[in-house]
Structures are given as C-alpha cells and as structure tokens.
Amino acid sequence: MRIICPICKKVTTWEENPARPFCSPRCKLIDLGRWAGGQYRIPSEEPVQPSGTEENKNDEKKNNDAESHEK
Ligand SMILES: [Zn+2]
C-alpha cells in the first residue's frame, strides 16, 4: 500500500516500513519534535485576572455617594 509521508509528502509504502505513516524514522522524529516544540499545543493558558477587591470597594463607595438622600 502506498502512503504519503505527512511530513515531507514523499510517497512511501505502508508495508515493510517501521516508521509508518512516515517515510523514514527521521520524519517520525520531526513529527515528534513538532509536538514537543509546542507547535500543536492547545492554547490552555488563561489570562491572569487581577482580584477585583479594590474595584468592588470603589463601587461600594460610589453607591454610597450616589445615595444623596433626595427623598
Ligand atoms: Zn518523510
């Protein structure tokens, strides 16, 4: 069976190919290196959000200021 190496797009064979689906152990290593190098890394890092305690305090203050007893 003929297959195409996903790394270098070279046509190779499935049978008698220890490095399949790659054409050679070298391409297999390149593929592994890509994973290790983070090229396929799933973005899982979330931006660090500052704790909003200070903002909440300010909001509370504003609310108190707005309460101007207009009744
Ligand atoms: Zn290859």
N, CA, C, O and the ligand as a Tripos MOL2 file, in Angstrom:
@<TRIPOS>MOLECULE
protein
  285   283    72     0     0
PROTEIN
NO_CHARGES

@<TRIPOS>ATOM
      1 N           0.8390   -1.1960    0.0000 N.3       1 MET1
      2 CA          0.0000    0.0000    0.0000 C.3       1 MET1
      3 C           0.8730    1.2440    0.0000 C.2       1 MET1
      4 O           1.8420    1.3560    0.7510 O.2       1 MET1
      5 N           0.4990    2.1650   -0.8590 N.am      2 ARG2
      6 CA          1.2670    3.4090   -0.9420 C.3       2 ARG2
      7 C           0.6760    4.4520   -0.0140 C.2       2 ARG2
      8 O          -0.5410    4.6260    0.0510 O.2       2 ARG2
      9 N           1.5260    5.1260    0.6850 N.am      3 ILE3
     10 CA          1.0850    6.2230    1.5500 C.3       3 ILE3
     11 C           1.9660    7.4280    1.2760 C.2       3 ILE3
     12 O           3.0420    7.3140    0.6880 O.2       3 ILE3
     13 N           1.4920    8.5730    1.7100 N.am      4 ILE4
     14 CA          2.2750    9.8010    1.5500 C.3       4 ILE4
     15 C           2.7190   10.2540    2.9330 C.2       4 ILE4
     16 O           1.9050   10.3810    3.8470 O.2       4 ILE4
     17 N           3.9770   10.4890    3.0740 N.am      5 CYS5
     18 CA          4.5250   10.9250    4.3560 C.3       5 CYS5
     19 C           3.9100   12.2690    4.7290 C.2       5 CYS5
     20 O           3.9930   13.2180    3.9490 O.2       5 CYS5
     21 N           3.2970   12.3670    5.9000 N.am      6 PRO6
     22 CA          2.6730   13.6360    6.2970 C.3       6 PRO6
     23 C           3.6810   14.7510    6.5590 C.2       6 PRO6
     24 O           3.3060   15.9200    6.6500 O.2       6 PRO6
     25 N           4.9320   14.4000    6.6780 N.am      7 ILE7
     26 CA          5.9430   15.4140    6.9720 C.3       7 ILE7
     27 C           6.5220   15.9810    5.6860 C.2       7 ILE7
     28 O           6.5040   17.1930    5.4730 O.2       7 ILE7
     29 N           7.0310   15.1140    4.8380 N.am      8 CYS8
     30 CA          7.7230   15.6180    3.6430 C.3       8 CYS8
     31 C           6.9420   15.3220    2.3600 C.2       8 CYS8
     32 O           7.4060   15.6320    1.2620 O.2       8 CYS8
     33 N           5.7610   14.7240    2.5020 N.am      9 LYS9
     34 CA          4.8660   14.4610    1.3680 C.3       9 LYS9
     35 C           5.4810   13.5030    0.3590 C.2       9 LYS9
     36 O           5.0430   13.4310   -0.7900 O.2       9 LYS9
     37 N           6.4880   12.7780    0.7890 N.am     10 LYS10
     38 CA          7.0960   11.8080   -0.1040 C.3      10 LYS10
     39 C           6.2540   10.5560   -0.1380 C.2      10 LYS10
     40 O           5.7180   10.1280    0.8850 O.2      10 LYS10
     41 N           6.1350    9.9640   -1.3240 N.am     11 VAL11
     42 CA          5.3770    8.7240   -1.4500 C.3      11 VAL11
     43 C           6.2280    7.5820   -0.9470 C.2      11 VAL11
     44 O           7.3680    7.3860   -1.3690 O.2      11 VAL11
     45 N           5.6360    6.8310   -0.0280 N.am     12 THR12
     46 CA          6.3580    5.6870    0.5090 C.3      12 THR12
     47 C           5.3870    4.5210    0.5980 C.2      12 THR12
     48 O           4.2680    4.6170    0.0930 O.2      12 THR12
     49 N           5.7770    3.4480    1.2130 N.am     13 THR13
     50 CA          4.9090    2.2760    1.3060 C.3      13 THR13
     51 C           4.5860    1.9850    2.7620 C.2      13 THR13
     52 O           5.3780    2.2630    3.6630 O.2      13 THR13
     53 N           3.4170    1.4250    2.9660 N.am     14 TRP14
     54 CA          2.9990    1.0800    4.3300 C.3      14 TRP14
     55 C           3.7240   -0.1820    4.7750 C.2      14 TRP14
     56 O           4.1870   -0.2800    5.9120 O.2      14 TRP14
     57 N           3.8150   -1.1390    3.8700 N.am     15 GLU15
     58 CA          4.4340   -2.3970    4.2200 C.3      15 GLU15
     59 C           5.9470   -2.2220    4.3730 C.2      15 GLU15
     60 O           6.5590   -1.3740    3.7230 O.2      15 GLU15
     61 N           6.5130   -3.0180    5.2190 N.am     16 GLU16
     62 CA          7.9610   -3.0170    5.4240 C.3      16 GLU16
     63 C           8.4610   -1.6320    5.7880 C.2      16 GLU16
     64 O           9.5700   -1.2410    5.4250 O.2      16 GLU16
     65 N           7.6320   -0.8990    6.5060 N.am     17 ASN17
     66 CA          8.0250    0.4710    6.8400 C.3      17 ASN17
     67 C           7.8700    0.6650    8.3500 C.2      17 ASN17
     68 O           6.7700    0.9450    8.8280 O.2      17 ASN17
     69 N           8.9260    0.5230    9.0760 N.am     18 PRO18
     70 CA          8.8470    0.6410   10.5370 C.3      18 PRO18
     71 C           8.4850    2.0410   10.9950 C.2      18 PRO18
     72 O           8.0610    2.2310   12.1340 O.2      18 PRO18
     73 N           8.6480    3.0160   10.1250 N.am     19 ALA19
     74 CA          8.4070    4.4060   10.5390 C.3      19 ALA19
     75 C           7.0430    4.8990   10.0910 C.2      19 ALA19
     76 O           6.7280    6.0800   10.2340 O.2      19 ALA19
     77 N           6.2180    3.9850    9.5420 N.am     20 ARG20
     78 CA          4.9150    4.4320    9.0510 C.3      20 ARG20
     79 C           4.1170    5.1100   10.1590 C.2      20 ARG20
     80 O           4.2500    4.7300   11.3230 O.2      20 ARG20
     81 N           3.3140    6.0770    9.8390 N.am     21 PRO21
     82 CA          2.9470    6.5220    8.4850 C.3      21 PRO21
     83 C           3.9450    7.4900    7.8580 C.2      21 PRO21
     84 O           3.6260    8.1760    6.8860 O.2      21 PRO21
     85 N           5.1190    7.5420    8.4020 N.am     22 PHE22
     86 CA          6.1320    8.4340    7.8430 C.3      22 PHE22
     87 C           7.0360    7.6400    6.9180 C.2      22 PHE22
     88 O           7.0450    6.4090    6.9420 O.2      22 PHE22
     89 N           7.7960    8.3550    6.1040 N.am     23 CYS23
     90 CA          8.6110    7.6740    5.1160 C.3      23 CYS23
     91 C           9.8860    7.1520    5.7500 C.2      23 CYS23
     92 O          10.5240    6.2470    5.2130 O.2      23 CYS23
     93 N          10.2610    7.7160    6.8860 N.am     24 SER24
     94 CA         11.5330    7.3290    7.4850 C.3      24 SER24
     95 C          11.5060    7.6930    8.9600 C.2      24 SER24
     96 O          10.7230    8.5460    9.3770 O.2      24 SER24
     97 N          12.3540    7.0560    9.7490 N.am     25 PRO25
     98 CA         12.4320    7.4220   11.1700 C.3      25 PRO25
     99 C          12.7140    8.9050   11.3600 C.2      25 PRO25
    100 O          12.3300    9.4920   12.3720 O.2      25 PRO25
    101 N          13.3740    9.4990   10.4030 N.am     26 ARG26
    102 CA         13.7000   10.9170   10.5230 C.3      26 ARG26
    103 C          12.4260   11.7620   10.5350 C.2      26 ARG26
    104 O          12.2670   12.6580   11.3630 O.2      26 ARG26
    105 N          11.5300   11.4600    9.6070 N.am     27 CYS27
    106 CA         10.2870   12.2230    9.5640 C.3      27 CYS27
    107 C           9.4530   11.9500   10.8140 C.2      27 CYS27
    108 O           8.7420   12.8310   11.2980 O.2      27 CYS27
    109 N           9.5430   10.7430   11.3270 N.am     28 LYS28
    110 CA          8.8290   10.4280   12.5590 C.3      28 LYS28
    111 C           9.3510   11.3110   13.6880 C.2      28 LYS28
    112 O           8.5780   11.8280   14.4950 O.2      28 LYS28
    113 N          10.6510   11.4760   13.7330 N.am     29 LEU29
    114 CA         11.2430   12.3210   14.7740 C.3      29 LEU29
    115 C          10.8350   13.7690   14.5880 C.2      29 LEU29
    116 O          10.5810   14.4800   15.5600 O.2      29 LEU29
    117 N          10.7730   14.2060   13.3350 N.am     30 ILE30
    118 CA         10.3590   15.5960   13.0850 C.3      30 ILE30
    119 C           8.9630   15.8200   13.6210 C.2      30 ILE30
    120 O           8.6710   16.8500   14.2280 O.2      30 ILE30
    121 N           8.0830   14.8180   13.3820 N.am     31 ASP31
    122 CA          6.7180   14.9490   13.8670 C.3      31 ASP31
    123 C           6.6900   15.0080   15.3850 C.2      31 ASP31
    124 O           5.9830   15.8290   15.9700 O.2      31 ASP31
    125 N           7.4520   14.1450   16.0110 N.am     32 LEU32
    126 CA          7.5200   14.1550   17.4730 C.3      32 LEU32
    127 C           8.0570   15.4910   17.9610 C.2      32 LEU32
    128 O           7.5810   16.0420   18.9540 O.2      32 LEU32
    129 N           9.0590   16.0080   17.2480 N.am     33 GLY33
    130 CA          9.6470   17.2800   17.6470 C.3      33 GLY33
    131 C           8.6530   18.4110   17.5610 C.2      33 GLY33
    132 O           8.6790   19.3360   18.3730 O.2      33 GLY33
    133 N           7.7670   18.3360   16.5680 N.am     34 ARG34
    134 CA          6.7580   19.3960   16.4470 C.3      34 ARG34
    135 C           5.8390   19.3930   17.6590 C.2      34 ARG34
    136 O           5.4860   20.4440   18.1940 O.2      34 ARG34
    137 N           5.4590   18.1960   18.0810 N.am     35 TRP35
    138 CA          4.6010   18.1170   19.2650 C.3      35 TRP35
    139 C           5.3450   18.6490   20.4780 C.2      35 TRP35
    140 O           4.8160   19.4360   21.2620 O.2      35 TRP35
    141 N           6.5910   18.1980   20.6120 N.am     36 ALA36
    142 CA          7.3540   18.6100   21.7860 C.3      36 ALA36
    143 C           7.6250   20.1030   21.7440 C.2      36 ALA36
    144 O           7.6920   20.7590   22.7840 O.2      36 ALA36
    145 N           7.7830   20.6460   20.5270 N.am     37 GLY37
    146 CA          8.1010   22.0530   20.3960 C.3      37 GLY37
    147 C           6.9100   22.9550   20.6170 C.2      37 GLY37
    148 O           7.0530   24.1770   20.6470 O.2      37 GLY37
    149 N           5.7360   22.3720   20.7720 N.am     38 GLY38
    150 CA          4.5710   23.1770   21.1010 C.3      38 GLY38
    151 C           3.8520   23.7460   19.8940 C.2      38 GLY38
    152 O           2.9580   24.5780   20.0540 O.2      38 GLY38
    153 N           4.2160   23.3220   18.6830 N.am     39 GLN39
    154 CA          3.5300   23.8890   17.5200 C.3      39 GLN39
    155 C           2.0700   23.4750   17.4920 C.2      39 GLN39
    156 O           1.2260   24.2030   16.9700 O.2      39 GLN39
    157 N           1.7690   22.3210   18.0460 N.am     40 TYR40
    158 CA          0.3870   21.8340   18.0460 C.3      40 TYR40
    159 C          -0.2420   22.0160   19.4200 C.2      40 TYR40
    160 O          -1.2990   21.4550   19.7080 O.2      40 TYR40
    161 N           0.3990   22.7860   20.2450 N.am     41 ARG41
    162 CA         -0.0840   22.8900   21.6120 C.3      41 ARG41
    163 C          -1.4860   23.5170   21.6460 C.2      41 ARG41
    164 O          -1.7520   24.5070   20.9660 O.2      41 ARG41
    165 N          -2.3320   22.9480   22.4130 N.am     42 ILE42
    166 CA         -3.6690   23.5030   22.5710 C.3      42 ILE42
    167 C          -3.5770   24.6850   23.5320 C.2      42 ILE42
    168 O          -3.0800   24.5410   24.6490 O.2      42 ILE42
    169 N          -4.0510   25.8400   23.1060 N.am     43 PRO43
    170 CA         -3.9560   27.0060   24.0000 C.3      43 PRO43
    171 C          -4.8250   26.8110   25.2240 C.2      43 PRO43
    172 O          -6.0530   26.8120   25.1310 O.2      43 PRO43
    173 N          -4.1930   26.6450   26.3630 N.am     44 SER44
    174 CA         -4.9490   26.3950   27.5900 C.3      44 SER44
    175 C          -4.6040   27.4170   28.6590 C.2      44 SER44
    176 O          -5.1300   27.3790   29.7720 O.2      44 SER44
    177 N          -3.7090   28.3340   28.3010 N.am     45 GLU45
    178 CA         -3.3100   29.3240   29.3010 C.3      45 GLU45
    179 C          -4.3610   30.4270   29.3820 C.2      45 GLU45
    180 O          -4.6390   31.1060   28.3930 O.2      45 GLU45
    181 N          -4.9210   30.5910   30.5290 N.am     46 GLU46
    182 CA         -5.9080   31.6430   30.6900 C.3      46 GLU46
    183 C          -5.2170   32.9040   31.2080 C.2      46 GLU46
    184 O          -4.2950   32.8300   32.0200 O.2      46 GLU46
    185 N          -5.6680   34.0430   30.7360 N.am     47 PRO47
    186 CA         -5.0500   35.2960   31.2130 C.3      47 PRO47
    187 C          -5.2760   35.4550   32.7090 C.2      47 PRO47
    188 O          -6.3500   35.1760   33.2410 O.2      47 PRO47
    189 N          -4.2330   35.9090   33.3520 N.am     48 VAL48
    190 CA         -4.3360   36.0900   34.7970 C.3      48 VAL48
    191 C          -5.1830   37.3240   35.0860 C.2      48 VAL48
    192 O          -4.8590   38.4260   34.6430 O.2      48 VAL48
    193 N          -6.2430   37.1370   35.8130 N.am     49 GLN49
    194 CA         -7.1200   38.2690   36.1090 C.3      49 GLN49
    195 C          -6.8330   38.7720   37.5150 C.2      49 GLN49
    196 O          -6.7440   37.9900   38.4610 O.2      49 GLN49
    197 N          -6.6910   40.0710   37.6400 N.am     50 PRO50
    198 CA         -6.4400   40.6330   38.9720 C.3      50 PRO50
    199 C          -7.6700   40.4860   39.8400 C.2      50 PRO50
    200 O          -8.7990   40.5570   39.3550 O.2      50 PRO50
    201 N          -7.4500   40.2840   41.1000 N.am     51 SER51
    202 CA         -8.5840   40.1710   42.0120 C.3      51 SER51
    203 C          -9.3040   41.5120   42.0960 C.2      51 SER51
    204 O          -8.6640   42.5490   42.2690 O.2      51 SER51
    205 N         -10.5980   41.4980   41.9770 N.am     52 GLY52
    206 CA        -11.3490   42.7560   41.8760 C.3      52 GLY52
    207 C         -11.7700   43.3130   43.2180 C.2      52 GLY52
    208 O         -12.7750   44.0200   43.2940 O.2      52 GLY52
    209 N         -11.0500   43.0280   44.2600 N.am     53 THR53
    210 CA        -11.4720   43.5040   45.5820 C.3      53 THR53
    211 C         -11.4380   45.0250   45.6310 C.2      53 THR53
    212 O         -12.3600   45.6530   46.1510 O.2      53 THR53
    213 N         -10.3750   45.6190   45.0910 N.am     54 GLU54
    214 CA        -10.2740   47.0780   45.1320 C.3      54 GLU54
    215 C         -11.4180   47.7050   44.3490 C.2      54 GLU54
    216 O         -12.0420   48.6650   44.8010 O.2      54 GLU54
    217 N         -11.6900   47.1430   43.1530 N.am     55 GLU55
    218 CA        -12.7690   47.7020   42.3280 C.3      55 GLU55
    219 C         -14.0960   47.6130   43.0640 C.2      55 GLU55
    220 O         -14.8950   48.5490   43.0370 O.2      55 GLU55
    221 N         -14.3260   46.4840   43.7210 N.am     56 ASN56
    222 CA        -15.5850   46.3280   44.4490 C.3      56 ASN56
    223 C         -15.7070   47.3830   45.5340 C.2      56 ASN56
    224 O         -16.7820   47.9400   45.7540 O.2      56 ASN56
    225 N         -14.6110   47.6500   46.2040 N.am     57 LYS57
    226 CA        -14.6420   48.6630   47.2550 C.3      57 LYS57
    227 C         -15.0280   50.0140   46.6580 C.2      57 LYS57
    228 O         -15.8610   50.7350   47.2080 O.2      57 LYS57
    229 N         -14.3980   50.3510   45.5030 N.am     58 ASN58
    230 CA        -14.6970   51.6280   44.8740 C.3      58 ASN58
    231 C         -16.1670   51.7070   44.4870 C.2      58 ASN58
    232 O         -16.8190   52.7340   44.6740 O.2      58 ASN58
    233 N         -16.6850   50.5850   43.9350 N.am     59 ASP59
    234 CA        -18.0860   50.5940   43.5410 C.3      59 ASP59
    235 C         -18.9670   50.8660   44.7520 C.2      59 ASP59
    236 O         -19.9390   51.6180   44.6820 O.2      59 ASP59
    237 N         -18.6030   50.2390   45.8590 N.am     60 GLU60
    238 CA        -19.4080   50.4390   47.0590 C.3      60 GLU60
    239 C         -19.4100   51.9170   47.4440 C.2      60 GLU60
    240 O         -20.4390   52.4910   47.7990 O.2      60 GLU60
    241 N         -18.2270   52.5050   47.3620 N.am     61 LYS61
    242 CA        -18.1040   53.9260   47.6980 C.3      61 LYS61
    243 C         -19.0040   54.7570   46.8120 C.2      61 LYS61
    244 O         -19.7410   55.6200   47.2920 O.2      61 LYS61
    245 N         -18.9430   54.4890   45.4870 N.am     62 LYS62
    246 CA        -19.7430   55.2620   44.5400 C.3      62 LYS62
    247 C         -21.2170   55.1490   44.9070 C.2      62 LYS62
    248 O         -21.9530   56.1350   44.9250 O.2      62 LYS62
    249 N         -21.6260   53.9110   45.2000 N.am     63 ASN63
    250 CA        -23.0340   53.7080   45.5360 C.3      63 ASN63
    251 C         -23.4140   54.5350   46.7550 C.2      63 ASN63
    252 O         -24.4900   55.1300   46.8050 O.2      63 ASN63
    253 N         -22.5300   54.5660   47.7220 N.am     64 ASN64
    254 CA        -22.8340   55.3290   48.9230 C.3      64 ASN64
    255 C         -22.9220   56.8180   48.6110 C.2      64 ASN64
    256 O         -23.7720   57.5350   49.1410 O.2      64 ASN64
    257 N         -22.0000   57.2750   47.7140 N.am     65 ASP65
    258 CA        -22.0170   58.6900   47.3610 C.3      65 ASP65
    259 C         -23.3050   59.0370   46.6180 C.2      65 ASP65
    260 O         -23.8820   60.1050   46.8200 O.2      65 ASP65
    261 N         -23.7490   58.1150   45.7510 N.am     66 ALA66
    262 CA        -24.9380   58.3730   44.9460 C.3      66 ALA66
    263 C         -26.1690   58.4570   45.8540 C.2      66 ALA66
    264 O         -27.1710   59.0940   45.5290 O.2      66 ALA66
    265 N         -26.0530   57.8060   46.9730 N.am     67 GLU67
    266 CA        -27.1990   57.8350   47.8940 C.3      67 GLU67
    267 C         -27.2310   59.2000   48.5980 C.2      67 GLU67
    268 O         -26.7150   59.3410   49.7060 O.2      67 GLU67
    269 N         -27.8260   60.1820   47.9610 N.am     68 SER68
    270 CA        -27.7150   61.5580   48.4500 C.3      68 SER68
    271 C         -28.9590   62.0200   49.1860 C.2      68 SER68
    272 O         -29.1570   63.2120   49.4230 O.2      68 SER68
    273 N         -29.7940   61.0520   49.5440 N.am     69 HIS69
    274 CA        -30.9970   61.3820   50.3280 C.3      69 HIS69
    275 C         -31.8290   62.4770   49.6640 C.2      69 HIS69
    276 O         -32.1250   63.5180   50.2500 O.2      69 HIS69
    277 N         -32.1950   62.1910   48.4070 N.am     70 GLU70
    278 CA        -33.0070   63.1920   47.6910 C.3      70 GLU70
    279 C         -34.4690   63.0450   48.0310 C.2      70 GLU70
    280 O         -35.2940   63.8550   47.6070 O.2      70 GLU70
    281 N         -34.7990   62.0230   48.7900 N.am     71 LYS71
    282 CA        -36.2170   61.7880   49.0780 C.3      71 LYS71
    283 C         -36.8050   62.9350   49.9160 C.2      71 LYS71
    284 O         -37.9880   62.9080   50.2540 O.2      71 LYS71
    285 ZN          9.0300   11.9270    5.1000 Zn       72 ZN72
@<TRIPOS>BOND
     1     1     2 1
     2     2     3 1
     3     3     4 2
     4     3     5 am
     5     5     6 1
     6     6     7 1
     7     7     8 2
     8     7     9 am
     9     9    10 1
    10    10    11 1
    11    11    12 2
    12    11    13 am
    13    13    14 1
    14    14    15 1
    15    15    16 2
    16    15    17 am
    17    17    18 1
    18    18    19 1
    19    19    20 2
    20    19    21 am
    21    21    22 1
    22    22    23 1
    23    23    24 2
    24    23    25 am
    25    25    26 1
    26    26    27 1
    27    27    28 2
    28    27    29 am
    29    29    30 1
    30    30    31 1
    31    31    32 2
    32    31    33 am
    33    33    34 1
    34    34    35 1
    35    35    36 2
    36    35    37 am
    37    37    38 1
    38    38    39 1
    39    39    40 2
    40    39    41 am
    41    41    42 1
    42    42    43 1
    43    43    44 2
    44    43    45 am
    45    45    46 1
    46    46    47 1
    47    47    48 2
    48    47    49 am
    49    49    50 1
    50    50    51 1
    51    51    52 2
    52    51    53 am
    53    53    54 1
    54    54    55 1
    55    55    56 2
    56    55    57 am
    57    57    58 1
    58    58    59 1
    59    59    60 2
    60    59    61 am
    61    61    62 1
    62    62    63 1
    63    63    64 2
    64    63    65 am
    65    65    66 1
    66    66    67 1
    67    67    68 2
    68    67    69 am
    69    69    70 1
    70    70    71 1
    71    71    72 2
    72    71    73 am
    73    73    74 1
    74    74    75 1
    75    75    76 2
    76    75    77 am
    77    77    78 1
    78    78    79 1
    79    79    80 2
    80    79    81 am
    81    81    82 1
    82    82    83 1
    83    83    84 2
    84    83    85 am
    85    85    86 1
    86    86    87 1
    87    87    88 2
    88    87    89 am
    89    89    90 1
    90    90    91 1
    91    91    92 2
    92    91    93 am
    93    93    94 1
    94    94    95 1
    95    95    96 2
    96    95    97 am
    97    97    98 1
    98    98    99 1
    99    99   100 2
   100    99   101 am
   101   101   102 1
   102   102   103 1
   103   103   104 2
   104   103   105 am
   105   105   106 1
   106   106   107 1
   107   107   108 2
   108   107   109 am
   109   109   110 1
   110   110   111 1
   111   111   112 2
   112   111   113 am
   113   113   114 1
   114   114   115 1
   115   115   116 2
   116   115   117 am
   117   117   118 1
   118   118   119 1
   119   119   120 2
   120   119   121 am
   121   121   122 1
   122   122   123 1
   123   123   124 2
   124   123   125 am
   125   125   126 1
   126   126   127 1
   127   127   128 2
   128   127   129 am
   129   129   130 1
   130   130   131 1
   131   131   132 2
   132   131   133 am
   133   133   134 1
   134   134   135 1
   135   135   136 2
   136   135   137 am
   137   137   138 1
   138   138   139 1
   139   139   140 2
   140   139   141 am
   141   141   142 1
   142   142   143 1
   143   143   144 2
   144   143   145 am
   145   145   146 1
   146   146   147 1
   147   147   148 2
   148   147   149 am
   149   149   150 1
   150   150   151 1
   151   151   152 2
   152   151   153 am
   153   153   154 1
   154   154   155 1
   155   155   156 2
   156   155   157 am
   157   157   158 1
   158   158   159 1
   159   159   160 2
   160   159   161 am
   161   161   162 1
   162   162   163 1
   163   163   164 2
   164   163   165 am
   165   165   166 1
   166   166   167 1
   167   167   168 2
   168   167   169 am
   169   169   170 1
   170   170   171 1
   171   171   172 2
   172   171   173 am
   173   173   174 1
   174   174   175 1
   175   175   176 2
   176   175   177 am
   177   177   178 1
   178   178   179 1
   179   179   180 2
   180   179   181 am
   181   181   182 1
   182   182   183 1
   183   183   184 2
   184   183   185 am
   185   185   186 1
   186   186   187 1
   187   187   188 2
   188   187   189 am
   189   189   190 1
   190   190   191 1
   191   191   192 2
   192   191   193 am
   193   193   194 1
   194   194   195 1
   195   195   196 2
   196   195   197 am
   197   197   198 1
   198   198   199 1
   199   199   200 2
   200   199   201 am
   201   201   202 1
   202   202   203 1
   203   203   204 2
   204   203   205 am
   205   205   206 1
   206   206   207 1
   207   207   208 2
   208   207   209 am
   209   209   210 1
   210   210   211 1
   211   211   212 2
   212   211   213 am
   213   213   214 1
   214   214   215 1
   215   215   216 2
   216   215   217 am
   217   217   218 1
   218   218   219 1
   219   219   220 2
   220   219   221 am
   221   221   222 1
   222   222   223 1
   223   223   224 2
   224   223   225 am
   225   225   226 1
   226   226   227 1
   227   227   228 2
   228   227   229 am
   229   229   230 1
   230   230   231 1
   231   231   232 2
   232   231   233 am
   233   233   234 1
   234   234   235 1
   235   235   236 2
   236   235   237 am
   237   237   238 1
   238   238   239 1
   239   239   240 2
   240   239   241 am
   241   241   242 1
   242   242   243 1
   243   243   244 2
   244   243   245 am
   245   245   246 1
   246   246   247 1
   247   247   248 2
   248   247   249 am
   249   249   250 1
   250   250   251 1
   251   251   252 2
   252   251   253 am
   253   253   254 1
   254   254   255 1
   255   255   256 2
   256   255   257 am
   257   257   258 1
   258   258   259 1
   259   259   260 2
   260   259   261 am
   261   261   262 1
   262   262   263 1
   263   263   264 2
   264   263   265 am
   265   265   266 1
   266   266   267 1
   267   267   268 2
   268   267   269 am
   269   269   270 1
   270   270   271 1
   271   271   272 2
   272   271   273 am
   273   273   274 1
   274   274   275 1
   275   275   276 2
   276   275   277 am
   277   277   278 1
   278   278   279 1
   279   279   280 2
   280   279   281 am
   281   281   282 1
   282   282   283 1
   283   283   284 2
@<TRIPOS>SUBSTRUCTURE
     1 MET1         2 RESIDUE 1 A MET
     2 ARG2         6 RESIDUE 1 A ARG
     3 ILE3        10 RESIDUE 1 A ILE
     4 ILE4        14 RESIDUE 1 A ILE
     5 CYS5        18 RESIDUE 1 A CYS
     6 PRO6        22 RESIDUE 1 A PRO
     7 ILE7        26 RESIDUE 1 A ILE
     8 CYS8        30 RESIDUE 1 A CYS
     9 LYS9        34 RESIDUE 1 A LYS
    10 LYS10       38 RESIDUE 1 A LYS
    11 VAL11       42 RESIDUE 1 A VAL
    12 THR12       46 RESIDUE 1 A THR
    13 THR13       50 RESIDUE 1 A THR
    14 TRP14       54 RESIDUE 1 A TRP
    15 GLU15       58 RESIDUE 1 A GLU
    16 GLU16       62 RESIDUE 1 A GLU
    17 ASN17       66 RESIDUE 1 A ASN
    18 PRO18       70 RESIDUE 1 A PRO
    19 ALA19       74 RESIDUE 1 A ALA
    20 ARG20       78 RESIDUE 1 A ARG
    21 PRO21       82 RESIDUE 1 A PRO
    22 PHE22       86 RESIDUE 1 A PHE
    23 CYS23       90 RESIDUE 1 A CYS
    24 SER24       94 RESIDUE 1 A SER
    25 PRO25       98 RESIDUE 1 A PRO
    26 ARG26      102 RESIDUE 1 A ARG
    27 CYS27      106 RESIDUE 1 A CYS
    28 LYS28      110 RESIDUE 1 A LYS
    29 LEU29      114 RESIDUE 1 A LEU
    30 ILE30      118 RESIDUE 1 A ILE
    31 ASP31      122 RESIDUE 1 A ASP
    32 LEU32      126 RESIDUE 1 A LEU
    33 GLY33      130 RESIDUE 1 A GLY
    34 ARG34      134 RESIDUE 1 A ARG
    35 TRP35      138 RESIDUE 1 A TRP
    36 ALA36      142 RESIDUE 1 A ALA
    37 GLY37      146 RESIDUE 1 A GLY
    38 GLY38      150 RESIDUE 1 A GLY
    39 GLN39      154 RESIDUE 1 A GLN
    40 TYR40      158 RESIDUE 1 A TYR
    41 ARG41      162 RESIDUE 1 A ARG
    42 ILE42      166 RESIDUE 1 A ILE
    43 PRO43      170 RESIDUE 1 A PRO
    44 SER44      174 RESIDUE 1 A SER
    45 GLU45      178 RESIDUE 1 A GLU
    46 GLU46      182 RESIDUE 1 A GLU
    47 PRO47      186 RESIDUE 1 A PRO
    48 VAL48      190 RESIDUE 1 A VAL
    49 GLN49      194 RESIDUE 1 A GLN
    50 PRO50      198 RESIDUE 1 A PRO
    51 SER51      202 RESIDUE 1 A SER
    52 GLY52      206 RESIDUE 1 A GLY
    53 THR53      210 RESIDUE 1 A THR
    54 GLU54      214 RESIDUE 1 A GLU
    55 GLU55      218 RESIDUE 1 A GLU
    56 ASN56      222 RESIDUE 1 A ASN
    57 LYS57      226 RESIDUE 1 A LYS
    58 ASN58      230 RESIDUE 1 A ASN
    59 ASP59      234 RESIDUE 1 A ASP
    60 GLU60      238 RESIDUE 1 A GLU
    61 LYS61      242 RESIDUE 1 A LYS
    62 LYS62      246 RESIDUE 1 A LYS
    63 ASN63      250 RESIDUE 1 A ASN
    64 ASN64      254 RESIDUE 1 A ASN
    65 ASP65      258 RESIDUE 1 A ASP
    66 ALA66      262 RESIDUE 1 A ALA
    67 GLU67      266 RESIDUE 1 A GLU
    68 SER68      270 RESIDUE 1 A SER
    69 HIS69      274 RESIDUE 1 A HIS
    70 GLU70      278 RESIDUE 1 A GLU
    71 LYS71      282 RESIDUE 1 A LYS
    72 ZN72       285 GROUP 0 **** ****
